Amino acid sequence: MPPFTDDPTSRASQDAIDLSQHGKSTKDHSEFLSAVPDGYQKGRTRYVAVLGTVMSGLGKGIFSSSLAKLLKDKGLSVAPIKLEGYLNVDSGTLNPYRHGEVFVLDDGTETDMDLGTYERMLDQN
């Protein structure tokens, strides 16, 4: 920090610079965490949402994973996320006729079959 000066405008500008550096990602792993990942560029993140009815077997998961595979093949980073309305219900207890088969992930977790499709097509878990 520069030496103390009596000029209030220079102190205010130095305080603003110090505050602007607060919370930024650094390589020295300081005590402050940043929500911004390393390499993030403002305005370069895009989101794609695939919405559909609760009816199973319409192809929402296949379409989503195929689209993610195409984007990944073009060199983009993808992170498929599936949101469900039954957060507190185990997938193994749901009716497979109404909801589809249960898929067991690499770590042994029983989940929706769409997550298995994402794992297979994108080769990531």
C-alpha positions in Angstrom: 0.0 0.0 0.0 1.4 3.5 -0.8 2.4 5.8 2.0 -0.3 7.7 3.8 -1.3 11.0 2.3 -3.5 13.8 3.5 -5.3 14.0 0.1 -8.8 12.4 0.7 -9.4 11.7 -3.0 -6.2 9.6 -3.3 -7.1 7.7 -0.2 -10.6 7.1 -1.5 -9.3 5.9 -4.9 -6.8 3.6 -3.1 -9.6 2.2 -0.9 -11.7 1.6 -4.1 -8.8 -0.3 -5.7 -8.3 -2.4 -2.5 -12.1 -3.2 -2.4 -12.1 -4.1 -6.1 -9.4 -6.7 -5.4 -11.3 -8.2 -2.5 -12.8 -11.7 -3.3 -11.0 -12.2 -6.6 -9.5 -15.6 -7.3 -5.8 -15.8 -6.5 -3.3 -18.5 -6.8 -2.0 -18.0 -3.3 -5.2 -19.5 -1.7 -5.8 -16.6 0.6 -8.5 -16.8 3.3 -11.1 -15.3 1.1 -13.1 -17.5 -1.2 -14.3 -16.3 -4.6 -17.5 -17.5 -6.3 -15.8 -16.7 -9.6 -13.8 -19.7 -10.9 -10.4 -19.2 -12.4 -10.5 -18.5 -16.1 -14.0 -17.0 -16.0 -14.7 -14.3 -18.6 -17.6 -12.1 -18.0 -20.3 -12.4 -20.7 -19.0 -15.7 -22.1 -21.2 -18.1 -20.2 -24.4 -19.3 -21.9 -27.2 -21.5 -20.6 -29.5 -23.8 -22.5 -32.7 -25.0 -20.8 -34.6 -28.0 -22.1 -38.1 -28.0 -20.7 -40.9 -30.6 -21.0 -43.8 -32.3 -19.4 -43.5 -34.8 -16.6 -44.4 -37.6 -19.0 -41.5 -40.0 -19.4 -40.2 -41.2 -22.7 -40.6 -38.0 -24.7 -36.8 -37.7 -25.4 -35.9 -34.7 -23.2 -32.9 -36.5 -21.8 -31.7 -37.9 -25.1 -32.1 -34.4 -26.7 -30.3 -32.7 -23.8 -27.4 -35.2 -23.8 -27.1 -35.1 -27.6 -27.0 -31.3 -27.6 -24.4 -31.3 -24.8 -22.3 -33.8 -26.8 -22.4 -31.6 -29.9 -21.3 -28.6 -27.8 -18.6 -30.5 -26.1 -17.3 -31.8 -29.5 -17.0 -28.1 -30.5 -14.6 -27.5 -27.6 -17.1 -26.0 -25.2 -17.4 -26.9 -21.5 -20.7 -28.4 -20.6 -22.3 -29.3 -17.2 -25.6 -31.1 -17.5 -28.0 -30.5 -14.6 -31.3 -32.3 -14.1 -33.9 -30.9 -11.8 -36.7 -33.0 -10.5 -39.8 -32.4 -8.4 -39.2 -35.5 -6.1 -36.0 -34.4 -4.3 -36.7 -36.5 -1.2 -37.7 -39.7 -2.9 -35.3 -42.4 -3.8 -35.3 -43.2 -7.5 -35.4 -46.9 -6.8 -38.9 -46.6 -5.2 -40.6 -44.9 -8.1 -42.8 -46.8 -10.5 -40.6 -47.7 -13.5 -43.6 -47.7 -15.8 -44.4 -44.1 -15.1 -40.9 -42.8 -14.6 -38.5 -45.0 -16.5 -35.8 -47.4 -15.3 -33.4 -46.6 -12.5 -29.8 -46.1 -13.4 -26.9 -46.9 -11.1 -24.0 -44.4 -11.4 -20.3 -45.3 -11.1 -20.4 -44.4 -7.4 -23.4 -46.7 -6.7 -26.0 -44.0 -6.5 -29.5 -44.9 -7.8 -30.8 -42.1 -10.0 -32.9 -41.2 -13.0 -32.0 -42.9 -16.3 -31.3 -39.5 -17.9 -28.2 -39.1 -15.7 -26.9 -42.4 -17.0 -27.5 -41.1 -20.5 -25.5 -38.0 -19.7 -22.6 -40.1 -18.3 -22.5 -42.4 -21.3 -22.8 -39.8 -24.0 -20.5 -37.2 -22.5 -18.1 -39.6 -20.9 -18.1 -37.6 -17.7 -19.6 -38.1 -14.3 
